[in-house]
C-alpha cells in the first residue's frame, strides 16, 4: 500500500533505513503466506472422507496460487509499497480471488485460505476504501461459493453466512490496523528523512560558515603581519634608495639591515601562520616585551618616538594576548601610514577583570569622511569575538596629560609630555575571562 513513498537509496548509495524496514516486513509477509497455504494444503490432505477427485482440483488451484505469488506476486508487493499497485498487482489479485473461490467451493477447509486472501488484499491495495470494497467482494464471492457447495439453504447455511460476516468484520479491523501501522511508519520515515535533510543542510551551512570564518581569520592574520611587514620593507627600500642617491652610505646600510630584519620577522610570522602557533613576537616573550619591541621597531624605521607603559603583571590567556598584540600592530601601522605623528604612546593595563591597550598619537587625527578600512574592521571583529570592544576617537589635548592617558599611567609612571595636536586615540578592552 502507498501511504508514503519510501526513500529507497540515499544520495551516497547507502540503503535507507526505511527501505530496510519494508524489506523486513515483506520477508515476514512472504513467510506467513507460504505457511498459511501450507496449513491449508495439510488440512485438505489429512481431513476425513476425502475423495481424491475433489481434493485434486483444490491442490492444483493452491499450486497455481503459490506459483503466481512466487513469479510476480512478491515483486508486485514490493513495488506496491513504493509506487502503488500496477498491472501485476491487479493480475495477482484476480488469481487470488479465483483460487479462493475455487478452493472454498470444493473443500470445507478452503475457508482457511481467506486468512491469506484478506491480508494480501489489504497489503496490495492503495487505500482503505479500495481495500474495504475488495474485502467485501471477496467475502461475497466466497460466501456464494460455500452456498453453492452446500446446495440447500438451511440453518447451516445461515451459520456459514454469519461466519463469513464475522470474517469480513475481522478483515476490516485488520485492514484499519494495518493501514494505521503503515501510516505511522511512513510518517516516522518522513520525519527521519526531514531530520536527515535538516542535519545535512546544517552541516553544509556550518561548513560554509567555517570556510568563510577561516578565510577571514587568515586574511586578518596576513593583513596584521605579512602585509604590514611588506609595507615596512617597501618604505625602507624607498628610503634607502633616496639615501643612496645622496651618497649617505651609512644610512643606506642601516636601512638595508632593517629590511633584512623585517623580512626575517615576516618569514617567522609566515611560519607561525602556517603552523597555527602563537605569533612570532610572543614566542618566548611576554606581551609587554612584545609591545616594547614593536614600538622600538617603529622608532628605528621611521623616527617616530614611541613610549610604552605597562601596568599589571597577571598572565593573560593566549587568545587575549594575540588580540591585543594584533590591535597594537594595526594601530602602529596606521600611525606610520596615515597620521603624520611625531610621537606615540602605547599603554597596557592588566586589571582584575579585563585588559586594556591604549594607543595615542599626536598626528593629524581622523578624516571624518574616510571609510573604515579592512585593518580597523578586522581589529574590531577580532576583539569583539572575545567579548571586547574597540573605540577610536580624536585626541585634541596633549599626549601625556590626564585627559589622554589612563589614570593608572598618569598617576605615577612618568608618561612623556608631547606637543599638542589633534591626534587619535585607540582603546581596545578585552575581558580576561573569556565566555
Rosetta blueprint (number, residue, H / E / L):
1 X L
2 X L
3 X L
4 X L
5 X L
6 X L
7 X L
8 X L
9 X E
10 X L
11 X L
12 X L
13 X L
14 X L
15 X E
16 X L
17 X H
18 X H
19 X H
20 X H
21 X H
22 X H
23 X H
24 X H
25 X H
26 X H
27 X H
28 X H
29 X H
30 X H
31 X H
32 X H
33 X H
34 X H
35 X H
36 X H
37 X H
38 X H
39 X H
40 X H
41 X H
42 X H
43 X H
44 X H
45 X H
46 X H
47 X L
48 X L
49 X L
50 X L
51 X L
52 X H
53 X H
54 X H
55 X H
56 X H
57 X H
58 X H
59 X H
60 X H
61 X H
62 X H
63 X H
64 X H
65 X H
66 X H
67 X H
68 X H
69 X H
70 X H
71 X H
72 X H
73 X H
74 X H
75 X H
76 X H
77 X H
78 X H
79 X H
80 X H
81 X H
82 X H
83 X H
84 X L
85 X L
86 X L
87 X H
88 X H
89 X H
90 X H
91 X H
92 X H
93 X H
94 X H
95 X H
96 X H
97 X H
98 X H
99 X H
100 X H
101 X H
102 X H
103 X H
104 X H
105 X H
106 X H
107 X L
108 X H
109 X H
110 X H
111 X H
112 X H
113 X H
114 X H
115 X H
116 X H
117 X H
118 X H
119 X H
120 X H
121 X H
122 X H
123 X H
124 X H
125 X L
126 X L
127 X L
128 X H
129 X H
130 X H
131 X H
132 X H
133 X H
134 X H
135 X H
136 X H
137 X H
138 X H
139 X H
140 X H
141 X H
142 X H
143 X H
144 X H
145 X H
146 X H
147 X H
148 X H
149 X H
150 X H
151 X L
152 X L
153 X L
154 X L
155 X H
156 X H
157 X H
158 X H
159 X H
160 X H
161 X H
162 X H
163 X H
164 X H
165 X H
166 X H
167 X H
168 X H
169 X H
170 X H
171 X H
172 X H
173 X H
174 X H
175 X H
176 X H
177 X H
178 X H
179 X H
180 X H
181 X H
182 X H
183 X H
184 X H
185 X H
186 X H
187 X H
188 X H
189 X H
190 X H
191 X H
192 X H
193 X H
194 X H
195 X H
196 X H
197 X H
198 X H
199 X H
200 X H
201 X H
202 X H
203 X H
204 X H
205 X H
206 X H
207 X H
208 X H
209 X H
210 X H
211 X H
212 X H
213 X H
214 X H
215 X H
216 X H
217 X H
218 X H
219 X H
220 X H
221 X H
222 X H
223 X H
224 X H
225 X H
226 X H
227 X H
228 X H
229 X H
230 X H
231 X H
232 X H
233 X H
234 X H
235 X H
236 X H
237 X H
238 X H
239 X H
240 X H
241 X H
242 X H
243 X H
244 X H
245 X H
246 X L
247 X L
248 X L
249 X H
250 X H
251 X H
252 X H
253 X H
254 X H
255 X H
256 X H
257 X H
258 X H
259 X H
260 X H
261 X H
262 X H
263 X H
264 X H
265 X H
266 X H
267 X H
268 X H
269 X H
270 X H
271 X H
272 X H
273 X H
274 X H
275 X H
276 X L
277 X L
278 X L
279 X L
280 X H
281 X H
282 X H
283 X L
284 X L
285 X L
286 X L
287 X H
288 X H
289 X H
290 X H
291 X H
292 X H
293 X H
294 X H
295 X H
296 X H
297 X H
298 X H
299 X H
300 X H
301 X H
302 X H
303 X L
304 X L
305 X E
306 X E
307 X E
308 X E
309 X E
310 X E
311 X E
312 X L
313 X L
314 X L
315 X L
316 X L
317 X L
318 X H
319 X H
320 X H
321 X H
322 X H
323 X H
324 X H
325 X H
326 X H
327 X H
328 X H
329 X H
330 X H
331 X H
332 X H
333 X H
334 X H
335 X H
336 X H
337 X H
338 X H
339 X H
340 X L
341 X L
342 X L
343 X E
344 X E
345 X E
346 X E
347 X E
348 X E
349 X E
350 X E
351 X L
352 X L
353 X L
354 X E
355 X E
356 X E
357 X E
358 X E
359 X E
360 X E
361 X E
362 X L
363 X L
364 X L
365 X L
366 X L
367 X L
368 X L
369 X L
370 X L
371 X L
372 X L
373 X L
374 X H
375 X H
376 X H
377 X H
378 X H
379 X H
380 X H
381 X H
382 X H
383 X H
384 X H
385 X H
386 X L
387 X L
388 X L
389 X E
390 X E
391 X E
392 X E
393 X E
394 X E
395 X L
396 X L
397 X L
398 X L
399 X L
400 X L
401 X L
402 X L
403 X L
404 X L
405 X L
406 X L
407 X H
408 X H
409 X H
410 X H
411 X L
412 X L
413 X L
414 X L
415 X L
416 X L
417 X L
418 X L
419 X L
420 X L
421 X L
422 X L
423 X L
424 X E
425 X E
426 X E
427 X E
428 X E
429 X E
430 X E
431 X E
432 X L
433 X L
434 X L
435 X L
